Amino acid sequence: MTKKQSYWIQSGKFTLLERVSVLIFGVFTFILLVRILGKEEYGAWMLFISLATLLETARNGFFKNPLIRFSNTKNQSDKGLIQSTSLVLNIIFSLAVALILSLIAIPLAEVWQSPSLVQLLYIFIPTSLILALFFHLDYIQRANFQFFGPFLGYFFKNGILFFVVLVHFFFEIPLTLFQLGLWYGASALVGTLVSFIASKRKLSFQMNKRWTRELFSYGKYTLGTNISAVLMRNIDIWMIGWYLTPAAVAVYNVAIRIANLFEVPSMALASILFPEAVRRAEADGEAAMKSLYEKSVAVILLFSVPFAVFVIIFSNQIVSLLAGSEYAEAGMILNITMLYGLLIPFNKQMGVVLDAVGKAKRNMFFVMRNAVINTVLNIIMIPFYGVMGAAFATLSTMVIVLLINQVYLHKNYDISLKSIGFYSGDYGKKAFKKVFKMK
């Protein structure tokens, strides 16, 4: 086995385990929470989680991609300086988040008609500082092509929260949103401790003004990209909370949570692809983009298309099984979200590869454009069509963005949908033949 093959097998194995554990714990925590909490409470929790996701994604954009990119393209003796500078910036970011949350908690809860959201946001202030360390340790390990430690960190971080919710459900112990917020922070703390044990040999602390400038200079673009991406993905939920009620958010989110299962292959491949794409871009320049993009999208579609077809056929039964008959109206929304989920890999992998080849600024503007389109369409459609309007707005956005992006990719990198279809068909034939031979 070659060194390159070993990298993809080992990194793929642990990244897949990480994503599967996040998926399993997430799904079963969701199944339990929709049965423990009322619609209003569950809607408030989802609004909180969407904000936590926004901050997590912003953190990833500002710190993860710059740290991984510079750790693998610069002088290896600078790794300690890069790590330390990234950590300090990460802590400053968390302190800024704490200040902002303390100021907007009450007004935001009033806008979304959810008073219980105030307590959750106040609890999240210390949790954000814990997560600064958790994600920093995660980034260091990925930058060093180590994926077992991140798997353990996420396993304990998500597993403990699931276990607590399971205990409350099994023994019929009441669970308030305040308690749920505390357990969310406690699980983050345990995950951080586990991640520290796994990564302590790679830790280093030095400071350098030059690296502060370089990381900030690159990170500001990936920060803008990731914030825009979260706005793109959550603006529908936030506007439903604004125009309608937290109960409507709960119904819509049931469909979104089920559809998110669809993104597991894309997220796993993106985590593996980025460090390798940086190395390929250093060696081959932009010429590497065509192959990386077409093959990665083809592999994702090979897994996701059959899954999407299955979910669309049995959407009502799936919603009833996972969330109960109380959320039956989410079935039609799920059908629409699965349709636009098929388009997500095309846009997501484009962003991953653009960042890898050093075009973070351009990627940021592309994603900001997507967020603006989605915001405008949601403003137009939700008042007229309610919850279904949010789903139609996002589907319309994905179609428009796909068409614009493919024109850009074909013009600049000779990337075509035809090539992606060819690779996907070729990989499918090979997989089928392997299974057939095994039989």
N, C-alpha and C positions, 0 to 999 in steps of 0.2 A: 504493500500500500504506500502511495506517495505521500509526501508531507502535506500537499494540497488536499488530497482526499481525506487524510486524517483530520485536518482542520474542519472541513465541512461536516464530517461524521460526528466528531466530538462536540463541536459547537452546536450542530443541529440537534443532537441528542438531548443536551441539557437545556437548550432554549425551548425545544418542544416540550420537555418535562415541565419547565417553568410555565409555559403558556397553558398547558393542559391543567396544571394545578390551579393557576389563576382562574381558568375557565370553570373547572369543577367547583371550586369553593365559591366563585361568584354566582354560578347558576343556583347552587343549593342555598346559598345565603339569600338570594333573591326569592326563591320559592318559599322559604320560611318567612321572610319579612312581609311578603304580600298577605300572608295569613295571620301574622301577629299584629301588624299595624293596620289602622284604618286607611282609607284612600287618602284623606287629607294628610295624615301623618306620613304615609309612604311618599306622597307627592312632595312634601317638605324635605324628606330625606333625600330624594332624588335631585331636588334643586340644590341642596347642600353638596351632594356628590358631584354634581356638574361643576360647581365652583371649585371644589377640591381638584377635580380633573383639569380644570383650566390652569390652576396654579402648578400642578404637577407637570403638565405639558409645557408650560412656560419655562419651568425649571429645566426640563429636558432640553429645550431648545437653546437656552442661554448657556448651559453648562455641559451637557452630555456630548453633543456633536463636536463642539470646539475641543473639549478635552481629548476625545478619541482621535479626532483628526490630527491635532498637533502632536499627540503622543506617538503617532505612527509616521509622521512626516518630518519631524525635527530631530536635532541631535539627541541621542538617547540619554546623555548626561543631563539634559534639561527636564527629564520626566518629573523629578522631584519638585522643581520650580513650578512646572505646569500644574501638578496636583495641588500644591499648597495655595497657589494663587486662585485656582478654581474654587477651593473650599472657602477661602475668605470671601470671595465674591458671592458664593452660595449663601453664606450666613448673612451677609449684608442684604441680599435679596429677601431672605426670610424675615428679617427685622422690618424691612419696608412693607412686606405683606402683612405683618402683624399690625403695623400702624394703620394701613389702609382698611383692614378688616374691622378694626375697632371703630373706625369712623363711619363706615358704610353699613354696618350690621343692622341697625334699626331702620334707616331709610329703605334698605333693600327688602327687609321683611315686610314693610308696609306696602311696597310696590307689588310684591308677590302674594300679598294677603296671607302671610304665613308667620304669625308671631313666634312660633317655636324655633324658627330659623335663627333668631338672635342668639339663643344659648348655644346652638351648634357652631356658629361662627366664632363665638368667644372661646369655646373649647378648642377650636381648630388653631388658635393662635400659638399655643405651646406645641401643638402637634406639628405645625409647620416647621418649627426649629428642629424637631426630631427627624422629620423627613429630609431636612437639608443634609444631615449626616447619612441617613439611609441611602439616598440617591447618590451622594458623593462616593460612598463605598462601592455602590453598584457600578458607577461610571469607571472607577479605577480598574475594577476587575475586567470589565468588558474591553477597556483600552489595552489591557494585557492579554486579551484573548482567553480569559478565564470565565467560564459560564456556569460552573458548578456552584460557586458562592452566591451569585445572583439568584439561582434556582432556590437555594436554601433560604435566602432572605425573604423572597416573595412567598415561599411556602409557609413560613411561620407568620409572616405579616397578614396574609389572607386566611390562613388556617385557624389562627386563634380567634379571629372575629367570627368565622363560621361556627366554631365550636361553642362560643358563648351564645350565639343566636340559637343554636341547636338545643342547648341546655334550657334556655328560656321556653322554647317551643315544646320540648319533650315533657318538661315538668310543669308546663302551663304557668310559668312565672311572668308576671307583667313586665314589659320592657318599654321604658319611656325613651323618647328621642334624646334626652339628656344623657341617660345611661349608655345608649348606643354610641353617642359621640365620645364618651369617655373610653369605652372599649375600643373604639376606632383608634384613638391615640395610644392606648396601651399596646395594641397589636403592632402598631408602627414601631414602638419602642423595642419590643422583643425582636422584631425583624431586623432592626438596626444593630442590636447586640449580636445576633447570629451572623449578620453580614460583616461586622467588625472582626469577629473571630476568624472568619474565612479569608479576610483580606489584609490582616494586620502586617503580614510580611511585605506587602507592597506599599505600605504607607510611608510617606516622607513629608517633612515640613520645612520648606524654605520659601523665601519671598523674593520677588523680583518685579520692579516697576515695568520692565519691558514686556513681561508676560501678562501683566495686568492689562496693558494696552492691547496686546495681540488677541487675548482671549475675549476681551470686551468688544474689540473691533469686529471679530468674526461672530461672536455670540449674539450681538445685537440683531443681526440678520436672521439667524435661526430662531431667536426669541420671537421676532416679529412673525416669522413663518408659523411657529407652533401656536402662538396666541390666535393668529388668524384661523388656523386649522380648528382650534377648539371653538372659536366663535362660529365657524362654519358648521360644526357638528352639534352645537348646543343652542344656537340662536332660536331654533324651533321650540325647544323646551322652555327657554326663558320667556319667549313671547306668548306661549300658551299660558304660563303662569301669570303673565301681565294681562293678557286679553281675557282669559278664562279663569280657572281656579286650580289650586294644587291637586284636586281630585282629577281634573282633566290631564294634568301632568302625569299622574300615576298611571292612567290608562294608556297614554301615549308611550310612556317609558317602558311599559310591559312589552310592547312591540319592539322597541329599540333594543332592550336587553336581550331579547331572543335573537334579533337580527345581528347583534354584536358577536354572537357565536360564529357567525359567518366570516368574521375578520381574523380569526385565530391564525390561519395559514399566512395571511398577509403580514400580521404583526410579528410572527415568529421569523419569517424570512427577512423582514426588514431589519430585525435585531442582528441577524447573522450577516446580512449583506453589507451593512454600512462599513464596519472595519475592513472587510475584504475589498470593498469598492474603493476605499481610500488608497489601499496599497496598489490596486490595479490602475487607478487614475494616476498615481505617481509614476508608474512604469510606462503606461501606454497613453496617458493623456485622455482627451475627450473621445478618442477612438474606442475606448472601453465602454462607453455609455450605451451604444447600440446593442451590443451583446448582453450586457448586464440587465438592461431594461426589458428587452424582448423575452429573454429566457426566464427572468424572475416572474414577470406577469403571466407567462404561459404556464409555469408550474402552479401558481396560485389558482388560476382558472381551472386547471385540471381537477383540483380538489373542491373548489367552491361552486362550480356550475351544478353538479349533481346534487349537492347539498341544498342549493337554492331552489331547485325544481321540487325536491322532496318537501321542503318547508312550505312552499306556495300551495302544493296539492293538499297538504294536511294542516294548514295554518290554524283553522278553528280548533282542531283536536289538540294541537300543540299548546295553544294558549290555555285551553281548558285544563290540560294536564299540568302545566307548569304554574299557572296563576289562579286557576279556579274559574267557575262560571261567572263570578262577579266581574271579571275582566273580559267577557266574551266579545265585546265590541272592538277589542284590540286586534282581532283576527284579520279584518280588512286592512287595517293599518300595516300589519305585518307583511301582507302581500306586497304592498308598495315599497316598504323599506327593503325587502329582499331584492326587488328589481333594481333599486339604485345601489344596493350593496354589490351587485355584479360589476358596477363601474368604478368602485372605490380603488381596487388594485391598480388600475391604469393611472390614476392620479397620485396615489400614495407612492408607488415605486418611482414615478417621475421625480418626486421631491427628494427621495432618498438618494438617487443617483446624481441629481443636480447638486445637492450638498456635498457629495463625495468628490465631485470634480471641481469644487471650489466656486460654484455659482449660487452661493447661499443668498446673496442679495436678490438675484433674479427670481429664485424660488419664493422668497418672501413676498415679492410683489405679485406673483402668480396666485399665491394662496390668499393674499389680501383681496385680490380681485374676486376670487371665489366666495369669500365671506360677504363681500358687498352684494354680489348677485343674490346670494341666499337670503340675506337680510331683507332686501327689497321685495323679493318674491314672498317671503313670510308675512311682511307687513301688508301686502296686497291680499294674500289668500286666506290667512287665518280669520280675519273678520267676516269673510263671506262663507267659508266652508268649515270653520271650527278646527277641530283636531285633525281632520282629514286634510285640511288646507296646508297644515305644516308638512305632512308627508308628501303631498303633491309639489310643494315648493322645493323641497330638498331633491326630489326626483328630477324636476325640471332643471335645477341647478347643476346636478351631476351630468345630465345630458349635454347641456350647453358647454360646461367646462371640458368634458371629454372631447367634443368637436374642436374647441379652440386649441387644447393641448396637443391633439394629434396633428393638427396643421403645423404647429411650432416644431414638434419632434421630427416630423417628416422633412420639413424644410431645412432644419439645422443638423440633424443626425441621421437622416435617411431611415428613420424608424417607421415601420408600417404595421397596420393591423393584420395584414396578410401574413407577415413573418411570425407574428405572435400566434396566429391561428395555426400556422405550420408547425411551430415548436410544440404547441399544446397537443395537437393531433399526434405528432411523432412521439412525445412522452407518453401519451395515453396508450398508443399501440405497444410500446415497449413494456409498460406496466401490465397491460392485459396479457401479453405473451409470457411474462414472468409468472403471473398468477396461474395461467393455463398450464405451464410446464410443471409448476409445483403440484398441481393436481394430478 
